[in-house]
Amino acid sequence: MLMVGLTGGIGSGKSAVSAWLAERGAVIIDADRVAREVVAPGTEGLADIVATFGDRVLDAGGALDRAALGAVVFADETARRRLEAITHPRVRARTAELAAAAPPDAVVVNDVPLLVEVGLAPTYHLVVVVQTAVTTRLERLERDRGMPRAEAERRIAAQADDARRRAAADVVLTNDGSLDELHAAVDALWRDRLLPYERNVRERRAVHRERVELAEPDPTWPQQYARLAARIRHAVAPADLRVDHIGSTAVPGVAAKDVIDIQLTVPSLAEADGPLADRLARAGFPRLPGEWWDNPRPAGTGRWEKRLHGSADPARPVHLHLRVAGSPGWRYALLMRDHLRADPDQRAAYLMVKRELAATAPDSGAYATAKDPWFDEECLRAEQWAAQTGWRP
């Protein structure tokens, strides 16, 4: 099962995306509908709201008067948080029930207007944001919903802005064009990403690229890492394990394979082989088959054992290295990253080596082996730098 979070500002067209995904076969869980359900007449949710805000939030028939409640909480941060404390746990519980009832091969889309605001992004395999220019949203709210412009502006201002939503988004669907254009974009997302992603999660299959193709430095790599790290932390909770961005995508200005390398610090490899591996797989980071280890630096006998997981997302390859806290391989990954960040000359030298090898050894195994001599020398330079600067991992 794949869990997708869908969000967008009021008037962005999120409902149109949700409806089209339902046509494709997605199981839709509408957070607004669930929110109404958990405060329907006769529910504990409604009773708690009345106990908190009084009868003034009820209509003549005893049901929740959402406009009256909105007038109370929209302008009062404390009141809004008291309302959220009543409704959010109930919405989460009901959402979990609905998701559990979906088929095991389902793509479950949770349509949540305030997904970013309440910090739910790490709980999904993928977050899709529908983005539309504010002027277009205001026009739609006035034309389609009859909402006064001042009220529409107030509602938009009360939500997260576009920059904050983009930071949480794995996919941004721009909805400034026609409905046909939006449908075409959703079709491509469904076909090329959601369906294969669901299958990979269900079959615990990671994306692994054998051919080395260097990509130019991408300024969004750190932001992509941050989203992935948040998912990993959520998956391994309540364990509080260290997560680090390592490898070339963690070094500004360096071309790299478009694969995000992440190091998860574990107390032992036995723990890495236990329930932790299952939790990571369910979160979309299945273990790659086979044995994995790091070659010791400088080169010598033996090997530094680790566990290696990947990503089930066909559009975002990841290498998730599970290394034991304080082990040589764990320390080395952090030392190389920090030294290359600190030394522009070595960054330039490394980039030259990478470009040459990518052209002559495009196979990932051969490429990694061919870099060994350079890394043996770099290890010595990095150790000298660590001693001079007092670096610690």
N, C-alpha and C positions, 0 to 999 in steps of 0.2 A: 504494500500500500504506500502511495506517495501522498504526503501532506503538503499542500500548497497554500500559502497565505496570499490572499488577494486584497489589495487596498488601493485607495486613491481619495483625493479630496472630494468634498461634496460638489456635484455637478461635473465630475471628470468623465463620467461614462462607465464607471466601474460595473454598474448593473448590466450594461450592455455586454461587457466582457463575460460576466458571470453567466448570463443567459446563453451566450454562444458556446461557452465551455460546457454547459449542461446539454446543449444540442449535440456536442461531440461525444458525450458519454460521461462527463465528470459528475461526481457526487457533490452537490453544492450544499454547504452548511452556511446559511445566512445569519450572521451574528445579530443583525437587527431583529430578525424574526425570532431568534432564540431569546433575545433580550425582552421582547414583548411576551413571549411564552412564560418566562420565569417570574413575571410580575402580573400575570393574568389574575382576575378575580378568584379568590379562594386560595391563592398561593401564599407560602411563607414569605416570599419576596415582597409581595404587595403589603403584607401585614407589617413587615419591618420598615418599609418606606413610610407608611402612615404613622408608625410609632416615632419615626425620626422627624418627619416634616409636617405632620398633622393632616387633618381632613381636607385642607385647602388644595391638596394635589389630587383629589378624587372628583370625578364628574357626578352628575345627578344620579346615575345608575350604579355608582359604587366602584366603577372601573378607574384605572389610572388616567388622569388627565395629563397627557404628556406635555401639552403646551404650558399648563400651569406649573408642572414640575420643572420644565426647561426654564421658565422665567425665574424660578428660585435658584437654580444651580449654575446657569450659564455665566452669570455675573459674579458668582461667589465661589472662589476656589475651594474654600473649606467645605462648603455644602456639596460641591461636585465630588470631592474626594469621599465624603460620607456616603453619597449615593453609589459611587463606584465600589466601595467596600461591601455594599449590600448586593449589588448586581453582578459584579465581575466574577466572584467565585462561583455563583450559580450558573452564569453563562459558560464558564470554563467546564464545569462538571457536565452540563447538558451537551456541550459540544463534544466532549470526550465520549459520551454515550452514543451520540449519532455517528461519530467516526468509527467506533468499535463495531457498529452495526453494518458498516459498509462492507462490500465484498473484499476479499484479501488482495485482489488485483486492481482495486479501485484507485483512481486519481481523485482524491478528496480535496476540494477547493473550499477553504474557509474564507468567506467574504466578510472582512472585518474593517469597517470604516476607520477605527482608531487603532489599528494594528501597531503602527509605529509609536503612537502616543503612549500606549500602555506596555510597550517593550516586549511584544510577542514574537518578533522576527526570529529569534534563535530557536523557537519551538517548531519551525517548519523546515522541510527539506529545501524549499524554494520560496522566495517572496517575489510576487509580481505586483508592480505598481503601475496604475493607469495615471498618466500625466497629461494635463490639458492646460492651456494658457488660462490665466485667471480671468481675463476679459471674456473668453469663450464660456467659462463656467458661469460667470455672472449673467451672461445673456441667456444661457440655458435655464438657469434657476428662475429667472424672471418669466421667460417665455413658456417653459414646460411645467413649472410648478406654481406659477403665480406668486412667487416669493418677492416681496418688496426688496429693492436693491440694497437698502441699508441693512436689512436682516440678512440678506445673502452675504454681504461683506462681513458682517459680524460672525456668521457661521464659518466662513473661510478663515478669518483671522483666528478663530478659536482652535483650529486644527493645525497640525504640523505643516510647515512650508515645504515647497518642492525639494529644496536642497536636503532637508532632513529625510524625506521619503526616499530620495535617490540613494542616499547613503545606506539605507536598509534594503534596497532593491537588488535582487539578482537579475531581474528582467524589468525593463521599463517599456511599457506600451504607450506610445504617443498617440493621443486621440484628438488631434487638431484637424483631421481631414474628414473624409466621408465614412459612413458606416461600413461600406464595402471594404475600404482600406483597413479599418479596424478588424473586421472579420478575417481578412487575409492574414493579418499579423497574428491573430489568435490561432488560426489554422496552422500556421508554420510553427508556432510555439508548441501546440499540441502534438503535431506530427514529429517534429525534430528533437524535442526536448522532453516534454512531459511523459509521453508514452515510453520511450526508451529508458528514461530515468526511473519510472515506476518498475519496469521489468528488471532493471539492474538492482534496485533495492530489494525486490522480492527474491531474486536469484543470488543476491550477495555477490554481485560481479562489479569489479572496479574497472574504470577506464584506464588503459595503459597504452601509451604511445611508444612504439619501438623506434621510430625515426626521429632524429634530432633536427628540429627546425628552429633556429633562433628567431625570436621576436624582438623588435626594438623595445627599449624600456617603456613600460606602461605606468603612468603615474597613478593609475587606479589599483595596481597590485596590492599596496598596503591596505586599501579599503576593502578589497576582496578578501584578503587575509583576515581582516577584523571580523567580517561576517562569518567566515568559516570557523574562526576561533571561538566565536560566541556560540555557534552550534555545538562545537566539540565540548565546550565547558558545560553546556546544558545537558549534553548526552552523558557525561561522566559524573554529573552531580549525583549525590552530595559530596563525592570526592572533590577536593580542591587541588587539582593538578595543574602544574605550570604548563603554559602553552606559549611557544615562541615561533615567530616568523624567521625562517632560516633560508639558506641557499641564495641563489643569484637574484631572485625576485625581491629579496629583502635588502638588496644593496642598490641604492639609487644610481641611475645612469648606466646600469650594466644590462646589455642585451642578454636574453635568457630563453630557454625553453619556456613556453607559456604553461608552466606547471607550478602551482604554489606549493612550496616545501614548508611543512609545519613540523615542529618537534613537540611531542607530548611527553612530558617527564613522568615516569612511572617509578614506584618504589622497587619493583623487581619485574623480571620478565615473566615470572610465574603469575603475577597479577595481570600482566598484559595478556596472558593466555586465558584468563578466567572470564568472569561475566563482563569485564570491561570490553573485551573484543566484541561481544554480542551487542552491547549498548551502542558501540561505535557503528557496527554494521546496520543496525536499525535506524540510526541517524543519517545513513547514507555514506558511511566510510568503512566499507568492508575490507577485510584483510586480503592482501595480495597473496596468492598461493606460493609455496616454496619457502626456502630458507633465505634470510637476508642478513647481511652483515656489512660493516664498514671496514675497509682496508686500513690497518694501523698506519699512523704517520709519526715520524718518517717510516718508510716501508720496512717491514720486518716479518717475522714469523707470527703466526696466530691471526686472529681476527676479532673485531669488535662486534659482538652479536647484537641484534636489534629485532624489532618487529616492524613490518611495513604494511600500512593500509593505504588505500586509494580512495577515489571518489566515484560514486555511482552516477554522478551527473555527467552526461555526455558532453556538455559544453564547458565544464570547469574541472579539468584534471588536477588532481592533488596527490602529493606524496606525503603521507602522514607517518613520520618516523617516531616509533615508541622506543625511547632509550631510558636506561636506568639513571636516576639522579646521581650526579657525581662521577659517572663512568667516563672513560677516555673519549668515547665517541660522542657522548653528550656534550662534554666540554669543548671538544674540537669544533663541533658545528657552530657553537656560539662564538668561539675565538675567531674562526675564519670570517664569519659574518662581520664581527665588530672591527677586525683589523682592516678588512676591505672597505668598510664604511669610513674608516679614519684615514686611510692612505690612498690619495687619488692616483699616485703613480702605479701602485699595485693594482688598483682597479683597471687602469688603462692596459697594463700588461696582461691581466687576466682576460680582459675583453678581446685582446688580440689573439691570445691562445684559443679562446672559445671559437672565434670566427674561423680560424685556420682549421681547427679540428672538425667543426661542423661541416666544412666543405670536403674534408678528406675522409672523415669517419662518421657518416650520418647514422649508423646503427648505434642505438643508445648504449649498448654494452661496450662496443669498441670505443665510443666517444668517452665514456667514463674512465676506461682503462688508460686511454691515451693522455688524459689529464694528470695521471699519477706523478710523473716526474716534476711537473710544475708545482703540484701541491706539496711534494716532499720538500722542495726548497721554500715554498711559502710558509710551511709549518714552522721552519726555523726562524724565518723573519718575524712571523706572528708571535712566537714565543719571546723573542727579543723585545718586541714592542710591548708585550704584556708585562715583562719584567721591568721595563723602563717606566711604564705608565701606572703600574700597580693594578692592572686590569683584573677583575674577577668575574666569573660567569654570573 
